[in-house]
Amino acid sequence: MKRIGMLTSGGDCQALNPAMRGVAKALLNAKEDVEIYGFLDGYQGLIYSKFRLLNYTDFTGILTKGGTFLGSSRTPFKTIREPGPDGVDKVAAMKQTYYKLQLDCLVILGGNGTHKTANLLREEGLNVITLPKTIDNDLWGTDMTFGFQSAVDVATDAIDCIHTTAASHGRVFIVEVMGHKVGWLTLNAGMAGGADIILIPEIPYDIDKIAKKIKQRHARGGRFTILAVAEGAISKEDAALSKKEYKKKLAKREYPSVSYEIADKLAKKCGYDVRVTVPGHTQRGGTPCPYDRVFASRLGSEAGELILKGEYGFMVGYKNREIVKVPLEEVAGKLKMVPPDASIIKEAKLLGISFGD
Ligand code: F6P
């Protein structure tokens, strides 16, 4: 008999349910008896012992469902060692729940913050297997995270919709794309949506270069310009600041986000009518795309197999077109950013896309 705990933590994404279904199918189809406990709302469920014993029917009919049927929440790693408002010792409480249920392993689905805590639990002696979820695709140790391709679809759709209205009115449009501190989502959706300018955190922009590019397009007869701007895009001046100085400046920013600041500056510099569209959390919502359904199912089933073999302490990831197991200590605390010298950046530039650099 194996007893497994499962939880989804951090911001949700589209293929969490297919991934959990993959793990459960691999386990429940095995010869060994398996009990699966689902913790509700991420690490909160583990801390406060909020769980439910899951059965086969919990995992049927969820392949196409976005979100997570277990619920999710953010439990910041920064304060994981500090007592909660109710004085609870979070790490001790999580261990207590694990031992009380006599679990053999925890399956944890999450992104960067989630992996730091997962690795801490491993260091504390718990058996842990993780799965890489995030629309940001910024997890170290895997070429791809599930949720990413679905989010690319949503963000691309937003840019496609903006294209037609921008063309009708001859406007400059900014579509602000999620991605936290990295530009994978903006880069891919921007290229797929035919954006003329793509701004990502890894390549700081110069507002004058952006203005020049728009003027050039318009001089060549272009009636409109589309900018795909990452929510974490940063100007060259701001990139030169220390982290502390930049944080201070951000706290005082009088715009709701970077796109509004860029729009205002461009309007003042060039007199353009610049509009901003922010698809926001729609990028994390809705149905997982077919790629993500397959990908998350593959990762989940491989996680199930590792558990059956008793191999713990890994994230199941994807490297060079192969599913691989990556030691958790190699994953936790690192960010996978877009390398500015990546060939996709060169190719985008060959297509005439400006990165404002
Ligand atoms: O990590 C996923 C993500 O959607 C990021 O792209 C974004 O910056 C963040 O989560 C938003 O977080 P929240 O949903 O907590 O506002």
Boltz pocket constraint, residues with backbone or C-beta under 6 A from the ligand:
constraints:
  - pocket:
      binder: B
      contacts: [[A, 11], [A, 12], [A, 74], [A, 111], [A, 134], [A, 135], [A, 136], [A, 178], [A, 179], [A, 180], [A, 231], [A, 284]]
      max_distance: 6.0
